[in-house]
Amino acid sequence: MLKPFIINPPVFFGAVGVIAMFLAIGVLFPADAGAIFGGLQAGILNAFGWLYLLAVGIFLVSVILFCFGRFGRLKLGPDESTPDFRFVSWIAMLFAAGMGIGLMFYAVGEPMTHFMLPPTAEPRSIQATREAMSVTFFHWGIHAWAIYAVVGLSLAYFGYRYNLPLTIRSGLYPLLKERINGPIGHAVDIFAIVGTVFGIATSLGLGVSQINAGLNYLLGIPIDPMVQLPLIAGITLLATISVVSGLEKGVRILSETNLVIAILLMVFVLVVGPTGDLLRDFVQNLGLYLDTLVLRTFNIYAYEPTPWIDAWTLFYWAWWISWSPFVGMFIARISRGRTVREFVTAVLFIPAGFTFFWMTVFGNTGIFIDTGVAAGALGQAIVDDVSVGLFRFFEYLPLTGLTSTLAVLLVSIFFITSSDSGSLVVDSIAAGGETQTTTGQRIFWCAMEGVVAASLLLAGGLGALQSATVASALPFTFVMLALVWSLFVGMRADLAQQVHRTAVPPAHPAAGHTWQRRLALMLKPPGKAEVERFIDNEVRQALQQVAGELTARGRAASLSDQEDGSIALRSPAEGVRDFIYGVSLVEQPLPSFTPMAVGKPEMRFEAHTYFSSGGRGYDITGMTREQLIADVLVQFERYLRLVQSPEARLLQGAPEHEAGAR
């Protein structure tokens, strides 16, 4: 029997409808589609280009303040949570999901294009070299990752610390309250899905163009849309297989494999190229980047208008914004347990640092070749068709066939990782934050991305894809600005609660046990089934008694069951956080005292508390019903002291119905 789709109908059908409207232009007006899309892009950038530039500057400043200010110590989850992924795997997944195809497409292409056609300098001059590398660093540096960090931080913070669904609308809860479940929330998620689909489609269009160029170079296959369509279909099929295997198997393995191949390719170019010059150039490029960072952040060329900024900087900012729901959601899903400071530092600087070195190795080597042995031929070939740039570049290096083959493989894997991880993210948003959805709907979104890329390539080529990206990014820019303010409100409330929590002595985790019971639990930890029975019987009945007494005394309270088997007592409050006393089943590894112990560690199971603040809980396994009730009252008394304090007004921006992260 087939499982029914798990969707949020207004979001699912709304997003599909908007996407279909864009595709209809190509179907109904095939001859004019390119002009229509081009006019749309020009109109938006002319009217709102300043907004893209200003917004990205705000995003960068905001995440830096979140990182290095007092909010940096807050965790993306409960205070005792630990990261779900190893650091190396985490970084590999960040990198592969963020900018993979673009790095391959523009590694040689962008620096060489700016060298040949710089925005202000004399073409092919020393100043053009400086400008080419500083502009390339600017487009691929911390600004792009700041955009991703805003969405990722918002989703991870409110999703894991407050246990709200992993949808874009959840990040606006402090501002919208219950309205996130209405038309405004639906519109936010629709914007996110549409932007994500077109952002991914643009990357897929770039990727398939470069794959086609590589196959043309290696096998003589013509560069033609009729070749590119089967390529999209074939690689989308591989992406579908990957997405069906799930996040842990598919995306993680492909991400790590791709990172290894990319590093090997970069090291090869570094070794066979002008190694000493490249290391020197890298230092110079960093200096140029930092020296021009502030000016470029806000330089809209207001007094000397130039189409260059529309074609490059503003398109990039729109592309990154349209990608941000995808990359932000993805990095949020893999970042539970990280601190805000750790999250922002890693997301902002580690991938950007790798990208800077990557662009230096390929870009400066390309300029070195073009001003030397190529005598301008490489630069002219890239100006004529940027998709062939990487393969023309490899002609001037040893092992041309091998490196070109690796490049095609690398772009293909980036294609797959972008499509499969993007499908998981879009599917989650369309399903109202559900992550365990049916295989069929994940396949649907994977296929949809391929259809959009193929349709827009036929309708107007890469220009049509870029125009759709710019258009879809505009409404989401306003959403992201609201996410920044929402994060500030929520984090400020958490810090206020932490300050007042320290003024009240915490309940001791073992306060409800006799010493004999504590000793028994030490010698023989309870099994999973035993803890589950304890939660379902003793804990449930104790919380029901407290809820009934609170309700009888005029304070509304209820008991709720969560999908993971945990239960929570909730007492709503106006203007401040709800009171929440929740209990969930938690696994803790038992310590190993010998190096001979290998394999999967033995686990201890606990009935662990959680609260509305995301603060540390503790084990209550084995307490009697009366002891459990007493513990609830201790926590309720602490809650009342907090919300009655002068600083409780800071909590008014916090979600009225947030659930404590587990």
C-alpha positions in Angstrom: 0.0 0.0 0.0 1.4 3.4 -1.0 1.9 5.9 1.7 0.1 9.2 1.2 2.1 12.4 0.5 3.0 14.5 3.5 2.5 18.1 2.4 1.3 21.5 3.5 -1.3 22.0 0.7 -1.2 25.8 0.4 2.6 25.8 0.3 3.0 22.8 -2.0 0.4 23.8 -4.6 1.2 27.5 -4.3 4.9 26.9 -5.0 4.2 24.5 -7.9 1.8 27.1 -9.3 4.3 30.0 -9.2 7.0 27.7 -10.8 4.6 26.7 -13.5 3.9 30.4 -14.3 7.5 31.0 -15.1 7.8 27.8 -17.1 4.6 28.8 -19.1 6.4 31.8 -20.5 8.9 29.5 -22.2 6.1 27.2 -23.5 3.7 29.9 -24.7 6.3 32.4 -26.0 9.3 30.4 -27.0 10.6 33.0 -29.5 10.3 35.9 -27.0 11.1 34.1 -23.8 14.7 35.3 -23.7 13.7 39.0 -24.2 10.9 38.7 -21.6 13.2 37.2 -19.0 16.0 39.7 -19.8 13.6 42.6 -19.4 12.3 41.3 -16.1 15.9 41.0 -14.8 16.8 44.5 -16.0 13.7 46.0 -14.4 14.2 44.4 -11.0 17.9 45.3 -10.8 17.3 48.9 -11.9 14.6 49.4 -9.2 16.0 47.2 -6.4 19.7 46.7 -7.0 20.5 49.1 -4.1 18.3 46.9 -1.9 20.3 43.7 -2.7 23.5 45.5 -2.0 22.4 47.1 1.3 20.6 43.9 2.5 23.7 41.8 2.0 25.8 44.3 4.0 23.3 44.1 6.8 23.4 40.3 6.8 27.2 40.3 7.1 27.3 42.8 10.0 24.5 41.0 11.8 26.0 37.6 11.8 29.4 38.9 12.9 27.7 40.7 15.8 25.8 37.5 16.7 29.1 35.5 16.6 31.4 37.7 18.6 28.9 39.3 20.9 27.2 38.0 23.9 24.9 35.8 21.8 27.8 33.6 20.6 27.7 31.2 23.6 24.1 30.2 23.0 23.6 26.7 21.5 21.6 25.5 18.6 19.7 23.1 20.7 19.6 22.3 24.5 22.5 23.5 26.5 23.8 19.9 26.9 23.4 18.9 23.2 26.3 17.7 21.2 26.9 17.9 17.4 25.4 15.3 15.2 28.3 15.1 12.7 32.0 15.0 13.0 33.7 18.3 12.3 35.3 17.2 9.0 32.1 15.7 7.7 30.2 18.8 8.7 32.7 21.1 6.8 32.6 18.9 3.8 28.8 19.0 3.6 28.8 22.8 4.1 31.2 23.2 1.2 29.6 20.8 -1.3 26.1 22.1 -0.7 27.1 25.7 -0.9 29.0 26.6 -4.0 30.2 23.5 -5.7 29.2 23.9 -9.4 29.8 27.6 -9.3 33.4 27.1 -8.1 34.1 24.8 -11.1 32.4 27.0 -13.6 33.9 30.2 -12.5 37.3 29.1 -11.1 39.2 30.2 -14.2 36.3 31.9 -16.0 35.6 34.8 -13.6 39.1 36.0 -12.9 40.0 35.7 -16.6 36.8 37.6 -17.6 37.5 40.4 -15.2 41.2 40.4 -16.4 40.0 40.8 -20.0 37.1 43.1 -19.2 37.6 44.8 -15.8 35.0 47.1 -14.4 37.3 50.2 -14.1 40.9 49.2 -15.0 42.7 49.0 -18.3 42.2 45.5 -19.8 45.0 43.0 -19.4 47.0 45.4 -17.2 48.6 44.9 -13.7 45.7 46.9 -12.3 43.3 44.6 -14.1 44.9 41.6 -12.4 44.5 43.2 -9.0 40.9 44.2 -9.8 40.1 40.8 -11.2 41.2 38.9 -8.1 39.7 41.3 -5.5 36.4 41.3 -7.3 36.4 37.5 -7.5 37.2 37.2 -3.8 34.4 39.7 -3.1 31.8 37.7 -5.0 32.8 34.4 -3.5 33.8 35.5 0.0 32.2 36.0 3.4 29.2 38.0 2.0 27.8 34.9 0.2 28.3 32.8 3.4 26.7 35.5 5.5 23.6 35.2 3.5 23.5 31.5 4.1 24.4 31.9 7.8 21.3 34.2 8.4 18.9 31.5 7.2 20.8 28.6 8.6 21.2 30.2 12.0 17.6 31.2 12.2 16.3 27.7 11.4 18.7 25.9 13.6 18.2 28.2 16.5 14.4 28.2 16.6 14.1 24.7 15.3 16.5 23.0 17.8 16.4 25.3 20.8 12.6 25.9 20.7 11.6 22.7 18.8 9.7 24.6 16.1 9.3 22.9 12.7 12.3 23.3 10.3 10.6 25.7 7.9 11.5 29.3 7.0 8.3 30.6 8.7 9.5 29.3 12.1 12.3 31.8 12.1 9.7 34.6 12.2 7.8 33.3 15.2 9.0 36.0 17.6 7.6 38.6 15.2 4.5 36.9 13.8 3.4 34.7 16.7 0.5 32.4 15.6 0.2 34.2 12.2 3.1 32.0 10.9 0.4 29.3 10.5 -1.7 31.5 8.3 -1.4 33.1 4.9 1.8 35.1 5.8 3.6 31.9 6.8 2.4 30.1 3.7 3.7 33.0 1.5 7.1 32.9 3.3 7.5 29.2 2.6 6.3 29.6 -1.0 9.0 32.3 -1.6 11.6 30.0 -0.1 10.7 27.1 -2.3 10.5 29.1 -5.5 13.8 30.8 -4.8 15.4 27.5 -4.0 14.2 25.7 -7.1 15.3 28.5 -9.4 18.6 29.0 -7.6 19.4 25.3 -7.9 18.2 25.3 -11.5 20.7 28.1 -12.3 23.5 26.0 -10.8 22.3 22.9 -12.7 22.3 25.0 -15.9 25.8 26.1 -15.3 26.9 22.5 -14.5 25.4 20.9 -17.5 26.9 23.5 -19.8 30.3 22.8 -18.4 29.8 19.0 -18.5 28.8 19.4 -22.2 31.9 21.5 -22.8 34.1 18.9 -21.1 32.6 16.0 -23.2 33.1 18.1 -26.3 36.7 18.5 -25.4 37.2 14.8 -24.5 35.0 13.0 -26.9 34.0 15.5 -29.6 30.3 15.6 -28.5 28.7 18.7 -29.9 27.7 21.6 -27.5 24.0 21.7 -28.1 20.8 21.9 -26.0 19.8 18.5 -27.4 22.9 17.1 -25.7 22.4 19.0 -22.5 18.8 17.8 -22.0 19.8 14.1 -21.8 22.7 15.1 -19.5 20.2 16.8 -17.2 17.9 13.8 -17.3 20.8 11.3 -16.6 22.4 13.2 -13.8 19.0 14.1 -12.2 18.3 10.3 -12.2 21.6 9.8 -10.2 20.6 12.6 -7.9 17.3 10.9 -7.4 19.0 7.6 -6.4 21.1 9.6 -4.0 18.2 11.5 -2.4 16.3 8.2 -1.9 19.2 6.9 0.1 18.8 9.7 2.6 21.0 12.4 4.1 23.3 10.2 6.1 24.3 7.9 3.3 23.9 9.8 0.0 24.8 13.5 0.7 27.5 12.8 3.3 29.4 10.3 1.2 29.2 12.3 -2.0 30.2 15.5 -0.2 33.3 13.9 1.3 34.2 12.2 -2.0 33.9 15.5 -3.9 35.9 17.5 -1.4 38.8 15.0 -1.7 38.7 15.1 -5.6 38.5 18.9 -5.5 41.5 19.2 -3.2 43.5 16.8 -5.3 42.8 18.8 -8.5 43.7 22.0 -6.8 47.0 20.6 -5.4 47.8 19.3 -8.9 47.4 22.8 -10.4 49.4 24.3 -7.5 52.3 21.9 -8.0 52.6 22.0 -11.8 51.8 25.8 -12.0 53.9 28.7 -10.7 53.8 27.5 -7.1 55.9 30.2 -5.5 54.1 32.9 -7.4 50.7 31.5 -6.4 51.5 31.5 -2.7 52.7 35.1 -3.0 49.6 36.0 -5.0 47.3 34.5 -2.3 48.7 36.8 0.3 48.4 39.8 -2.0 44.8 38.8 -3.0 43.8 38.6 0.7 45.2 42.1 1.2 43.4 43.5 -1.8 40.1 41.8 -0.6 40.3 43.2 2.9 41.4 46.7 1.7 38.4 47.1 -0.6 35.9 45.1 1.5 33.9 48.0 2.9 33.8 50.1 -0.3 32.7 47.2 -2.4 30.1 46.2 0.1 28.2 49.4 -0.5 29.4 50.5 -4.0 26.4 50.6 -6.3 28.2 52.8 -8.8 25.6 55.5 -8.2 27.6 58.3 -9.7 29.0 56.3 -12.6 26.3 53.7 -13.6 27.7 50.6 -15.3 26.0 47.4 -16.5 28.9 45.5 -15.0 27.5 45.5 -11.5 24.1 44.2 -12.7 25.8 41.4 -14.7 28.1 40.4 -11.8 27.7 41.6 -8.2 23.9 42.1 -8.2 23.3 38.8 -10.0 25.5 37.0 -7.5 23.8 38.6 -4.5 20.4 37.6 -6.0 21.7 34.1 -6.7 23.0 33.6 -3.2 19.8 34.9 -1.7 17.7 32.6 -3.8 20.0 29.7 -2.7 19.8 30.7 0.9 16.7 28.7 1.8 18.3 25.6 0.4 21.8 26.0 1.8 20.5 27.6 5.1 18.0 24.7 5.7 20.7 22.1 4.8 23.3 23.5 7.1 20.7 23.9 9.8 19.8 20.2 9.6 23.5 19.2 10.1 24.4 21.8 12.7 22.4 20.8 15.8 24.5 21.1 19.0 26.9 23.7 17.7 27.2 27.1 19.5 26.2 30.3 17.6 29.8 31.3 17.7 31.1 28.0 16.3 28.3 27.9 13.7 29.0 31.4 12.4 32.8 31.1 12.5 32.8 27.9 10.6 30.1 28.8 8.1 31.5 32.3 7.4 35.2 31.7 7.3 36.2 28.1 6.6 34.5 27.6 3.2 35.4 31.2 2.2 39.0 30.5 3.1 39.1 27.4 1.0 37.3 29.3 -1.9 39.9 32.1 -1.7 42.8 29.7 -2.1 40.9 27.8 -4.9 40.3 31.0 -6.9 43.9 32.1 -6.4 45.3 28.7 -7.7 43.1 28.6 -10.7 42.6 32.3 -11.4 46.2 33.5 -11.0 47.5 30.4 -12.9 45.1 31.3 -15.7 46.3 34.9 -15.9 50.0 33.6 -15.7 49.3 31.3 -18.7 47.4 33.9 -20.7 50.1 36.5 -20.3 52.8 34.0 -21.1 52.5 30.9 -23.3 48.9 31.4 -24.4 49.6 34.9 -25.6 46.0 36.0 -25.0 44.3 33.0 -26.5 43.0 31.6 -23.2 41.4 34.9 -22.2 39.7 35.3 -25.6 38.4 31.7 -25.5 36.8 32.4 -22.1 35.3 35.7 -23.1 33.7 33.9 -26.1 32.4 31.0 -23.9 33.1 30.8 -20.2 31.8 27.2 -20.0 34.9 26.0 -21.9 37.3 28.0 -19.8 38.4 25.2 -17.4 39.1 22.8 -20.2 41.0 25.3 -22.4 43.0 26.1 -19.2 44.0 22.4 -18.7 45.4 22.3 -22.3 48.4 24.3 -21.0 49.1 21.9 -18.1 50.4 18.3 -18.0 47.9 15.3 -18.0 45.3 17.3 -19.9 43.0 14.3 -20.5 43.1 13.1 -16.9 42.5 16.5 -15.4 39.6 17.3 -17.8 38.0 13.9 -17.0 38.3 14.6 -13.2 36.8 18.1 -13.8 33.8 16.5 -15.6 33.4 14.0 -12.7 33.7 16.7 -10.1 31.0 18.9 -11.8 28.8 15.9 -12.1 29.1 15.0 -8.4 28.5 18.7 -7.5 25.4 18.5 -9.7 24.2 15.4 -7.8 24.9 16.8 -4.3 23.1 20.1 -5.2 20.1 18.4 -6.6 19.7 15.7 -3.9 20.3 17.9 -0.9 18.1 20.6 -2.5 15.3 18.2 -3.0 15.4 17.1 0.7 15.2 20.8 1.7 12.4 21.8 -0.6 10.5 18.7 0.3 10.8 19.5 4.0 9.5 23.0 3.5 6.6 21.9 1.4 5.7 19.3 4.0 5.5 21.8 6.8 8.9 21.0 8.4 8.5 17.2 8.3 11.8 15.5 7.6 10.5 11.9 7.3 8.5 12.2 4.1 7.6 9.7 1.4 10.1 8.7 -1.2 7.7 9.7 -4.0 7.6 13.3 -3.0 11.4 13.6 -2.7 11.6 12.2 -6.2 9.0 14.7 -7.3 11.1 17.7 -6.2 14.3 16.2 -7.6 12.6 15.8 -11.0 11.1 19.3 -10.7 14.5 20.8 -10.4 15.7 19.0 -13.6 12.5 20.1 -15.5 13.0 23.7 -14.5 16.6 23.7 -15.5 15.9 22.0 -18.8 12.8 24.2 -19.6 14.6 27.5 -19.0 17.7 26.4 -20.9 15.5 25.8 -23.9 13.5 29.0 -23.3 16.4 31.4 -23.1 19.6 29.7 -22.1 21.6 30.7 -19.0 20.2 34.2 -19.3 16.7 32.9 -18.6 17.9 31.0 -15.6 19.7 34.0 -14.2 16.6 36.2 -14.7 14.3 33.8 -12.9 16.8 33.7 -10.1 16.9 37.5 -9.7 13.1 37.7 -9.7 12.6 34.9 -7.2 15.2 36.4 -4.8 13.5 39.8 -4.4 10.6 38.8 -2.1 12.9 36.6 0.0 15.2 39.5 0.6 12.5 41.1 2.8 12.0 37.8 4.6 15.7 37.5 5.4 15.8 41.1 6.8 12.9 40.0 9.1 14.8 36.9 10.1 17.8 39.0 11.3 15.5 41.0 13.6 13.7 37.9 14.8 17.0 36.3 15.8 18.0 39.4 17.8 14.7 39.3 19.6 14.8 35.6 20.4 18.5 35.5 21.5 18.0 38.6 23.7 15.2 36.9 25.4 17.2 33.7 26.0 20.1 35.7 27.6 17.7 37.5 29.9 16.3 34.2 31.1 19.7 32.7 31.6 20.7 35.6 33.8 17.7 35.2 36.1 17.9 31.4 36.1 21.3 31.7 37.9 19.7 33.6 40.7 17.5 30.6 41.7 19.3 27.5 42.9 18.7 24.7 40.3 17.0 21.5 41.3 19.5 18.7 42.0 19.1 15.9 39.5 19.2 13.3 42.2 17.1 15.2 44.7 14.1 12.9 44.3 15.9 9.6 44.9 16.7 7.8 48.1 20.4 6.9 48.4 19.5 3.2 48.0 17.7 4.0 44.7 20.6 6.1 43.4 23.0 3.2 44.2 20.8 0.7 42.4 20.6 2.9 39.3 24.4 3.2 39.3 24.9 -0.6 39.5 22.2 -1.5 37.0 21.2 1.2 34.5 17.6 0.7 33.3 17.0 -0.5 29.7 15.1 1.4 27.0 11.8 -0.4 27.5 11.9 0.2 31.2 12.5 3.9 30.8 9.7 4.1 28.2 7.3 2.5 30.6 8.4 4.9 33.4 7.7 7.9 31.1 4.3 6.5 29.9 3.1 5.6 33.4 4.6 7.4 36.3 5.7 10.6 34.5 2.4 10.9 32.6 0.2 10.5 35.6 2.3 12.9 37.7 2.1 15.6 34.9 -1.7 15.0 34.5 -2.2 15.6 38.2 -0.3 18.9 38.1 -2.1 20.0 34.9 -5.5 19.2 36.5 -4.6 21.1 39.7 -3.3 24.1 37.7 -6.5 24.2 35.6 -8.7 23.9 38.7 -6.9 27.0 40.1 -7.5 29.1 37.0 -4.2 28.5 35.3 -4.7 26.7 32.0 -2.5 23.7 31.5 -2.4 20.6 29.3 -0.4 17.6 28.5 0.9 17.0 25.0 2.6 14.0 23.3 5.4 14.5 20.9 6.2 12.4 17.8 9.4 11.1 19.4 7.6 9.7 22.4 8.3 12.5 24.8 5.6 14.2 26.8 5.3 17.8 28.1 3.2 19.7 30.6 2.5 23.2 29.1 0.9 26.2 30.8 0.4 29.1 28.3 1.2 32.6 29.3 0.6 36.0 27.6 3.6 38.1 26.7 6.2 35.7 28.1 7.3 32.2 27.6 4.9 29.3 28.3 5.8 27.1 31.3 7.0 23.8 29.9 8.1 20.7 31.8 8.9 18.0 29.3 10.4 14.6 29.6 12.0 12.6 26.8 14.0 9.4 26.3 17.7 10.2 26.0 20.6 7.8 25.1 23.9 8.4 26.8 27.0 6.4 26.1 28.4 4.6 29.1 32.1 5.2 29.8 34.7 2.7 28.6 37.6 2.0 30.8 39.7 -0.1 28.4 41.2 0.6 25.0 40.2 -2.9 24.0 36.6 -1.9 24.0 35.8 -1.3 20.3 32.7 -1.1 18.2 29.4 0.5 19.2 29.5 1.8 22.7 27.1 0.5 25.4 24.3 3.0 25.9 22.5 4.2 29.0 18.8 5.3 28.8 17.4 8.2 30.8 14.1 10.0 31.3 15.5 13.5 30.7 13.8 16.8 31.4 13.6 19.8 29.1 12.2 23.3 29.6 11.1 26.3 27.6 14.5 28.0 27.7 16.4 25.1 26.1 18.4 25.0 29.3 20.0 21.9 30.8 17.7 19.1 31.9 18.5 16.1 34.1 17.7 12.5 34.6 14.5 11.8 36.7 14.4 8.0 36.1 13.1 6.1 39.1 11.4 9.0 40.9 8.1 8.2 42.6 5.0 10.1 41.5 5.1 12.4 44.5 8.8 13.1 43.9 8.0 13.9 40.2 5.2 16.3 41.3 7.6 18.0 43.7 10.2 18.5 41.0 7.6 20.0 38.6 6.6 22.5 41.4 10.3 23.4 41.9 10.6 24.3 38.2 7.3 26.1 38.2 8.4 28.3 41.1 11.6 29.1 39.3 9.6 30.0 36.2 7.3 32.3 38.2 10.3 34.1 39.7 11.7 34.7 36.2 8.6 36.0 34.5 7.8 38.3 37.4 11.2 39.9 37.2 11.8 43.4 35.7 13.6 41.9 32.7 10.7 39.6 31.8 9.6 42.3 29.4 12.6 41.1 27.2 10.8 37.8 26.8 7.8 39.4 25.2 9.4 38.9 21.8 9.9 35.2 22.4 7.5 32.7 21.0 4.4 32.4 23.1 4.1 28.7 22.3 7.7 27.6 21.9 8.6 24.1 23.0 11.8 23.4 24.8 14.4 21.7 22.6 15.2 18.2 23.5 
